[in-house]
Amino acid sequence: MVFLLLMLQSCEEQKQISSIDPVNWQSRQVKISQQDSLTSGETYLSIYSEIYSQTEHITHDLTATISMRNTSRRDTIYVEKAEYYATDGKLIRTYFDAPIYIAPLETIEIVIDETDRSGGTGANFIFDWKADLAATEPVFDAVMISTSGQQGLSFTTQGIRTK
């Protein structure tokens, strides 16, 4: 009986789509006043849930760490939305759709677990953000990693401002 309960619990743990607790987003939410003189931006970030190996029929699953970085020493920035899209361009999930703050020099992360292959080989994030007119722009980047036995691979991607 105990063995069956442990098996069920381990199956539940594998269903997790991100190691970041959604409650964390709620604790970071802020209201942005229309009177604030903030500039708006949009950044595109490519990520990979899996990559091809040897042929188009063999893939390696990857863990992706998506970093949202505030490069300012003084100013807080605000990320209004983080949307995760699959290779075919369909929305997989929105991590938050109310503004969150990122304090000066702070980094906030989203982790796509290695077992979550929903993004495929050409997944994307779109971030909508706001910052003070004099502030530096936020940086969005990702590190993808996979380890198997004695072999490992890792690489990074960097966000591109689209608006």
C-alpha positions as CSV (number, residue, x, y, z in Angstrom):
1,M,0.0,0.0,0.0
2,V,2.8,2.4,0.9
3,F,4.6,1.6,-2.4
4,L,1.4,2.5,-4.3
5,L,1.1,5.8,-2.5
6,L,4.7,6.7,-3.3
7,M,4.2,5.8,-7.0
8,L,1.1,8.0,-7.2
9,Q,2.9,10.9,-5.4
10,S,5.9,10.7,-7.8
11,C,3.5,10.7,-10.8
12,E,1.9,13.9,-9.4
13,E,5.3,15.6,-9.0
14,Q,6.2,14.9,-12.7
15,K,3.1,16.8,-13.9
16,Q,4.6,20.1,-12.6
17,I,5.1,22.5,-15.5
18,S,7.4,24.9,-13.8
19,S,9.4,24.9,-10.6
20,I,8.3,28.4,-9.9
21,D,5.3,28.5,-7.6
22,P,2.5,30.6,-9.2
23,V,1.8,32.2,-5.8
24,N,5.2,34.0,-6.2
25,W,3.8,36.0,-9.1
26,Q,0.9,37.3,-7.0
27,S,3.2,38.5,-4.3
28,R,5.1,40.6,-6.9
29,Q,2.1,42.2,-8.5
30,V,1.8,46.0,-8.6
31,K,-0.6,48.6,-9.9
32,I,0.9,51.0,-12.4
33,S,-0.7,54.4,-12.6
34,Q,-1.5,56.0,-15.9
35,Q,0.1,59.2,-14.6
36,D,3.5,57.4,-14.4
37,S,5.8,58.5,-17.2
38,L,6.9,55.0,-18.2
39,T,8.0,53.8,-21.6
40,S,6.6,50.5,-23.0
41,G,8.4,47.7,-24.7
42,E,8.0,44.2,-26.0
43,T,10.8,41.6,-26.1
44,Y,10.9,38.3,-28.0
45,L,13.0,35.4,-26.6
46,S,13.5,32.1,-28.3
47,I,13.9,29.0,-26.2
48,Y,14.1,25.2,-26.8
49,S,12.2,22.5,-24.9
50,E,14.1,20.0,-27.1
51,I,16.7,20.0,-29.8
52,Y,17.4,17.6,-32.7
53,S,20.3,15.2,-32.5
54,Q,21.7,13.1,-35.3
55,T,18.5,13.3,-37.3
56,E,15.2,15.1,-37.3
57,H,13.7,12.0,-35.6
58,I,15.8,12.0,-32.5
59,T,15.6,14.8,-29.9
60,H,17.1,15.7,-26.6
61,D,14.9,17.2,-23.9
62,L,16.2,20.3,-22.3
63,T,15.6,22.3,-19.1
64,A,15.3,26.0,-19.8
65,T,15.9,28.8,-17.3
66,I,14.4,32.1,-18.5
67,S,15.8,35.1,-16.8
68,M,14.2,38.5,-16.6
69,R,16.9,41.0,-15.4
70,N,16.7,44.5,-14.3
71,T,20.1,46.1,-15.2
72,S,19.4,49.4,-13.4
73,R,21.0,50.3,-10.1
74,R,18.2,52.8,-9.2
75,D,15.0,52.1,-11.1
76,T,12.4,49.3,-10.7
77,I,11.0,47.9,-13.9
78,Y,7.7,46.3,-14.5
79,V,6.9,43.2,-16.6
80,E,3.2,43.2,-17.6
81,K,3.0,39.8,-19.2
82,A,5.0,36.7,-19.9
83,E,3.6,34.5,-22.6
84,Y,5.0,31.1,-23.6
85,Y,4.4,29.9,-27.2
86,A,5.0,26.6,-28.9
87,T,6.9,26.0,-32.1
88,D,3.6,26.3,-34.1
89,G,3.0,29.7,-32.6
90,K,0.1,28.6,-30.4
91,L,0.0,30.0,-26.8
92,I,0.9,27.4,-24.3
93,R,0.5,29.4,-21.1
94,T,0.6,32.9,-19.7
95,Y,2.7,33.0,-16.5
96,F,1.2,36.3,-15.3
97,D,-0.9,39.0,-17.0
98,A,-0.8,41.6,-14.2
99,P,2.3,43.8,-13.8
100,I,5.0,42.5,-11.6
101,Y,8.0,44.4,-10.4
102,I,11.7,43.6,-10.7
103,A,13.8,45.6,-8.2
104,P,17.1,47.3,-9.2
105,L,19.7,44.6,-10.2
106,E,17.2,41.8,-9.4
107,T,16.7,38.7,-11.6
108,I,13.4,36.8,-11.7
109,E,13.3,33.4,-13.4
110,I,11.0,31.0,-15.0
111,V,12.1,27.4,-15.3
112,I,10.7,25.1,-18.0
113,D,11.2,21.5,-16.6
114,E,13.1,19.0,-18.8
115,T,10.0,16.8,-18.9
116,D,7.8,19.7,-20.3
117,R,8.2,19.2,-24.1
118,S,5.2,21.4,-24.9
119,G,7.3,24.2,-26.5
120,G,9.1,21.9,-28.9
121,T,12.2,22.8,-30.9
122,G,11.2,26.4,-31.6
123,A,9.4,27.7,-28.5
124,N,9.1,31.5,-27.8
125,F,8.4,33.9,-25.0
126,I,6.9,37.4,-25.5
127,F,7.4,39.8,-22.6
128,D,5.5,43.1,-22.3
129,W,7.3,45.6,-20.0
130,K,7.4,49.1,-18.7
131,A,10.3,51.2,-17.3
132,D,11.1,54.8,-16.4
133,L,12.1,56.8,-19.4
134,A,15.7,57.2,-18.1
135,A,16.0,53.6,-16.9
136,T,18.0,50.9,-18.8
137,E,16.0,48.3,-20.6
138,P,15.4,45.0,-19.0
139,V,17.4,42.0,-20.3
140,F,15.6,38.7,-21.1
141,D,17.8,35.6,-21.8
142,A,17.6,31.9,-21.5
143,V,20.0,29.0,-20.7
144,M,19.1,25.6,-21.9
145,I,20.8,22.5,-20.5
146,S,20.7,18.8,-20.6
147,T,22.8,16.2,-19.0
148,S,22.8,12.5,-19.6
149,G,25.5,10.1,-18.2
150,Q,28.8,11.8,-18.7
151,Q,27.6,14.0,-21.5
152,G,26.1,17.4,-21.2
153,L,25.2,20.3,-23.4
154,S,24.1,23.9,-22.7
155,F,23.6,27.1,-24.7
156,T,22.0,30.5,-24.3
157,T,19.6,32.7,-26.2
158,Q,19.1,36.5,-25.8
159,G,15.9,38.5,-26.1
160,I,15.3,40.9,-29.0
161,R,13.2,44.1,-28.5
162,T,10.4,44.0,-31.0
163,K,8.5,47.2,-29.9
